[in-house]
Amino acid sequence: MLYVYDRTDVITHNDGQRMDAVTIVPSASVELPLLSGPTATCHIAANSTSIYIGTNADIQAAVVSKETLEAHKISEPFESDVNDPVSAITAADEGAVVISWGG
């Protein structure tokens, strides 16, 4: 399950001091099509349009649209006899996301 929150910052100035009042409230939840468990490790990264999520308990990852909050499965991009789980997910500053499978 992916929980989505809304954050609101209200910045004020009082007697020369800058104050930041932060409010965070839950706004949605997304059911993820992933296997997990009590010993699973979660991998997550995002770019401007999507959130990429995987666990070391599943051979597939998921991509969630930030706009619609729809989740879709992502499979390993090549044919393999080995069903390796997701081992890492990283994102670069320019928005490229890399999902790694296996060791």
ROSE-4610 file (N, C-alpha, C; in Angstrom, 1 decimal, always signed):
// ROSE-4610
residu = [M/M/M/L/L/L/Y/Y/Y/V/V/V/Y/Y/Y/D/D/D/R/R/R/T/T/T/D/D/D/V/V/V/I/I/I/T/T/T/H/H/H/N/N/N/D/D/D/G/G/G/Q/Q/Q/R/R/R/M/M/M/D/D/D/A/A/A/V/V/V/T/T/T/I/I/I/V/V/V/P/P/P/S/S/S/A/A/A/S/S/S/V/V/V/E/E/E/L/L/L/P/P/P/L/L/L/L/L/L/S/S/S/G/G/G/P/P/P/T/T/T/A/A/A/T/T/T/C/C/C/H/H/H/I/I/I/A/A/A/A/A/A/N/N/N/S/S/S/T/T/T/S/S/S/I/I/I/Y/Y/Y/I/I/I/G/G/G/T/T/T/N/N/N/A/A/A/D/D/D/I/I/I/Q/Q/Q/A/A/A/A/A/A/V/V/V/V/V/V/S/S/S/K/K/K/E/E/E/T/T/T/L/L/L/E/E/E/A/A/A/H/H/H/K/K/K/I/I/I/S/S/S/E/E/E/P/P/P/F/F/F/E/E/E/S/S/S/D/D/D/V/V/V/N/N/N/D/D/D/P/P/P/V/V/V/S/S/S/A/A/A/I/I/I/T/T/T/A/A/A/A/A/A/D/D/D/E/E/E/G/G/G/A/A/A/V/V/V/V/V/V/I/I/I/S/S/S/W/W/W/G/G/G/G/G/G]
num = [1/1/1/2/2/2/3/3/3/4/4/4/5/5/5/6/6/6/7/7/7/8/8/8/9/9/9/10/10/10/11/11/11/12/12/12/13/13/13/14/14/14/15/15/15/16/16/16/17/17/17/18/18/18/19/19/19/20/20/20/21/21/21/22/22/22/23/23/23/24/24/24/25/25/25/26/26/26/27/27/27/28/28/28/29/29/29/30/30/30/31/31/31/32/32/32/33/33/33/34/34/34/35/35/35/36/36/36/37/37/37/38/38/38/39/39/39/40/40/40/41/41/41/42/42/42/43/43/43/44/44/44/45/45/45/46/46/46/47/47/47/48/48/48/49/49/49/50/50/50/51/51/51/52/52/52/53/53/53/54/54/54/55/55/55/56/56/56/57/57/57/58/58/58/59/59/59/60/60/60/61/61/61/62/62/62/63/63/63/64/64/64/65/65/65/66/66/66/67/67/67/68/68/68/69/69/69/70/70/70/71/71/71/72/72/72/73/73/73/74/74/74/75/75/75/76/76/76/77/77/77/78/78/78/79/79/79/80/80/80/81/81/81/82/82/82/83/83/83/84/84/84/85/85/85/86/86/86/87/87/87/88/88/88/89/89/89/90/90/90/91/91/91/92/92/92/93/93/93/94/94/94/95/95/95/96/96/96/97/97/97/98/98/98/99/99/99/100/100/100/101/101/101/102/102/102/103/103/103]
x = [+0.8/+0.0/+0.9/+0.6/+1.3/+0.3/+0.8/+0.0/+0.4/-0.5/-0.3/-0.7/+0.2/-0.1/+0.0/-0.8/-0.7/+0.0/+1.0/+1.7/+1.5/+1.2/+0.9/+1.9/+2.6/+3.5/+2.9/+2.8/+2.4/+3.6/+4.2/+5.4/+5.0/+5.3/+5.0/+6.3/+6.2/+7.3/+6.8/+7.4/+7.0/+8.2/+8.3/+9.4/+10.7/+10.8/+12.0/+12.4/+11.5/+11.8/+10.9/+11.4/+10.6/+10.1/+8.8/+8.2/+7.6/+7.7/+7.1/+6.2/+4.9/+3.9/+3.6/+3.9/+3.7/+2.5/+1.6/+0.5/+0.6/+0.5/+0.6/-0.6/-1.4/-2.7/-2.7/-3.3/-3.4/-4.4/-4.2/-5.1/-5.6/-4.8/-5.2/-4.3/-4.7/-3.9/-4.0/-2.9/-2.9/-2.5/-3.3/-3.0/-2.0/-0.9/+0.2/+0.2/+0.4/+0.3/+1.7/+2.2/+3.5/+3.4/+4.3/+4.5/+5.4/+5.1/+5.9/+5.9/+6.2/+6.2/+7.1/+7.1/+7.7/+9.3/+9.9/+11.4/+11.7/+10.7/+11.0/+11.6/+12.5/+13.1/+12.4/+12.0/+11.3/+12.3/+12.1/+13.0/+12.0/+12.3/+11.4/+12.2/+11.8/+12.4/+11.3/+11.5/+10.5/+11.1/+10.3/+10.7/+9.5/+9.4/+8.3/+6.9/+6.9/+5.5/+5.1/+6.1/+5.8/+6.6/+6.1/+6.8/+7.0/+8.2/+8.6/+8.9/+8.3/+8.3/+8.6/+9.4/+9.6/+10.1/+10.0/+10.5/+11.4/+12.2/+13.1/+12.3/+11.0/+10.1/+9.4/+9.6/+8.8/+9.8/+9.4/+10.2/+9.7/+8.6/+8.1/+8.1/+8.2/+8.1/+6.7/+6.5/+5.2/+5.6/+4.8/+4.9/+3.6/+3.6/+2.4/+2.4/+1.4/+1.2/+0.9/+1.7/+1.5/+0.1/-0.2/-1.5/-2.7/-2.7/-4.0/-3.9/-2.7/-2.5/-2.8/-2.8/-3.0/-1.6/-1.7/-0.5/-0.5/+0.7/+0.9/+2.1/+2.1/+3.3/+4.3/+5.6/+6.7/+7.5/+7.8/+8.5/+10.0/+10.8/+12.2/+12.2/+13.0/+12.9/+13.5/+14.0/+14.6/+14.2/+14.2/+13.8/+14.9/+14.5/+15.5/+14.9/+15.7/+15.3/+15.3/+15.9/+16.0/+15.0/+14.2/+13.3/+13.9/+14.7/+15.4/+14.4/+14.5/+13.7/+14.3/+13.5/+14.0/+15.1/+16.2/+17.3/+17.6/+17.2/+17.4/+16.6/+16.3/+15.6/+16.3/+16.8/+17.4/+16.9/+17.0/+16.6/+17.7/+17.8/+18.8/+18.1/+18.9/+18.3/+17.5/+17.9/+17.1/+15.9/+15.6/+14.3/+14.4/+15.5/+15.7/+15.6/+14.9/+14.7/+15.3/+16.1/+16.7/+16.2/+15.6/+15.2/+16.2/+16.8/+17.7/+17.1/+17.4/+16.9/+18.1/+18.0/+19.0/+20.1/+21.3/+22.3/+23.1]
y = [-1.2/+0.0/+1.2/+2.2/+3.5/+4.5/+5.2/+6.3/+7.6/+8.5/+9.8/+10.9/+11.9/+12.9/+14.3/+15.3/+16.6/+17.4/+18.3/+19.1/+20.5/+21.3/+22.8/+23.5/+24.5/+25.3/+26.7/+27.3/+28.7/+29.4/+30.3/+31.1/+32.5/+32.8/+34.2/+34.8/+36.1/+36.9/+37.6/+37.4/+38.0/+38.5/+39.8/+40.4/+40.0/+40.1/+39.8/+38.3/+37.4/+36.0/+35.4/+34.5/+33.8/+32.5/+32.3/+31.1/+30.2/+28.9/+28.0/+27.0/+27.2/+26.2/+25.2/+23.9/+22.8/+22.0/+21.7/+20.8/+19.6/+18.4/+17.2/+16.4/+16.1/+15.3/+14.2/+13.0/+11.9/+12.3/+12.0/+12.4/+11.2/+10.1/+9.0/+7.8/+6.6/+5.4/+4.7/+4.0/+3.2/+1.8/+0.9/-0.6/-0.9/-1.5/-1.8/-3.3/-3.6/-5.0/-5.7/-5.7/-6.2/-7.2/-8.2/-9.1/-8.4/-8.7/-8.1/-9.1/-8.6/-9.4/-8.8/-9.4/-8.7/-8.6/-9.4/-9.2/-8.6/-8.1/-7.5/-6.1/-5.8/-4.5/-3.8/-2.5/-1.7/-0.8/-0.7/+0.2/+1.2/+2.5/+3.5/+4.7/+5.2/+6.4/+7.1/+8.3/+9.1/+10.1/+10.5/+11.6/+12.6/+13.5/+14.5/+13.9/+12.8/+12.2/+10.9/+10.2/+8.8/+8.4/+7.5/+6.9/+5.4/+4.9/+3.5/+2.8/+1.6/+0.9/-0.6/-1.2/-2.6/-3.1/-4.5/-5.1/-6.3/-6.7/-7.8/-9.1/-9.1/-10.2/-10.5/-9.6/-9.7/-9.6/-10.3/-10.2/-9.1/-8.4/-7.2/-6.0/-4.8/-3.6/-2.9/-1.8/-1.0/+0.4/+1.0/+2.4/+3.0/+4.2/+4.9/+6.3/+6.6/+7.9/+8.9/+10.0/+11.0/+11.8/+11.8/+12.6/+11.8/+10.5/+9.7/+8.7/+8.5/+7.5/+6.1/+5.8/+4.4/+3.7/+2.4/+1.6/+0.5/+0.3/-0.7/-1.5/-2.8/-3.7/-3.4/-3.6/-3.5/-4.8/-5.5/-6.7/-6.5/-7.4/-7.4/-7.2/-6.3/-6.0/-7.0/-8.2/-9.1/-10.5/-11.5/-12.9/-13.5/-14.2/-14.8/-16.1/-17.1/-18.3/-18.1/-17.0/-16.7/-15.7/-15.9/-14.9/-14.1/-13.2/-12.4/-11.3/-11.0/-10.0/-8.6/-7.6/-6.2/-6.0/-5.4/-5.2/-3.8/-2.9/-1.4/-0.6/+0.6/+1.5/+2.9/+3.5/+4.8/+5.8/+7.1/+8.2/+9.2/+9.7/+10.8/+12.1/+13.2/+14.5/+14.9/+14.4/+14.7/+13.9/+13.0/+12.2/+10.8/+10.3/+8.9/+8.0/+7.0/+6.0/+4.7/+4.0/+2.7/+1.7/+0.6/-0.5/-1.7/-2.2/-3.3/-4.6/-5.7/-7.0/-7.9/-8.7/-9.6/-9.0/-9.7/-9.3/-8.2]
z = [+0.0/+0.0/+0.0/-0.9/-0.9/-0.4/+0.7/+1.2/+0.7/+0.3/-0.3/+0.7/+0.9/+1.9/+1.2/+1.6/+1.2/+2.2/+1.8/+2.7/+2.4/+3.4/+3.3/+4.2/+3.6/+4.4/+4.4/+5.6/+5.7/+6.3/+5.5/+6.0/+6.4/+7.6/+8.2/+8.7/+8.9/+9.5/+10.7/+11.8/+13.1/+13.9/+14.1/+14.8/+14.2/+12.9/+12.2/+12.1/+12.6/+12.5/+11.5/+10.7/+9.7/+10.3/+10.2/+10.8/+9.7/+9.8/+8.8/+9.6/+9.4/+10.0/+8.9/+9.2/+8.3/+8.7/+7.8/+8.0/+7.0/+7.5/+6.6/+6.9/+5.9/+6.1/+5.0/+5.4/+4.4/+3.4/+2.1/+1.0/+0.2/+0.1/-0.7/-0.3/-0.8/-0.7/-2.0/-2.4/-3.7/-3.4/-3.8/-3.7/-4.7/-4.2/-5.2/-5.5/-6.8/-7.3/-7.0/-5.8/-5.5/-4.3/-4.3/-3.2/-2.2/-0.9/+0.2/+1.3/+2.5/+3.7/+4.8/+5.9/+7.1/+6.9/+6.1/+5.9/+4.6/+3.8/+2.5/+2.6/+1.7/+1.6/+0.4/+0.7/-0.3/-1.0/-2.3/-3.1/-3.8/-3.8/-4.3/-4.8/-6.0/-6.6/-7.4/-7.7/-8.5/-9.4/-10.4/-11.2/-11.2/-12.1/-12.1/-12.4/-13.0/-13.4/-12.7/-12.2/-11.7/-10.5/-9.7/-8.6/-9.0/-8.8/-9.1/-7.8/-7.6/-6.4/-6.6/-5.8/-5.9/-4.6/-4.4/-3.2/-3.6/-2.7/-2.9/-2.8/-2.6/-2.5/-3.8/-4.8/-6.0/-7.2/-8.3/-9.5/-10.4/-10.0/-10.7/-9.9/-10.5/-9.9/-10.3/-9.7/-10.1/-10.4/-11.3/-11.5/-11.2/-10.5/-10.1/-10.7/-11.4/-12.0/-10.9/-10.8/-9.8/-10.1/-11.4/-11.8/-11.5/-11.8/-11.7/-10.5/-10.0/-8.9/-9.3/-10.6/-11.1/-11.1/-10.6/-10.5/-11.6/-12.2/-13.2/-12.9/-13.3/-13.1/-14.1/-13.8/-14.7/-14.5/-15.6/-15.6/-16.0/-15.7/-16.1/-17.7/-18.2/-19.6/-20.6/-20.1/-21.1/-20.6/-21.6/-21.2/-20.4/-19.3/-18.5/-17.9/-17.7/-17.0/-15.5/-15.0/-13.6/-13.2/-12.2/-11.8/-10.6/-10.9/-9.9/-9.4/-8.1/-7.5/-7.8/-7.6/-7.7/-6.6/-7.0/-6.1/-5.8/-6.7/-6.5/-7.5/-7.1/-8.0/-7.7/-8.8/-8.6/-9.6/-9.3/-10.2/-10.3/-11.5/-11.8/-11.8/-11.6/-11.5/-12.8/-13.9/-15.2/-15.4/-14.4/-14.5/-14.9/-15.3/-15.7/-14.5/-14.5/-13.4/-13.9/-13.1/-13.4/-12.4/-12.8/-12.0/-12.2/-11.1/-11.3/-10.7/-11.3/-10.9/-10.5/-9.5/-9.2/-8.3/-8.2/-7.4/-7.9]
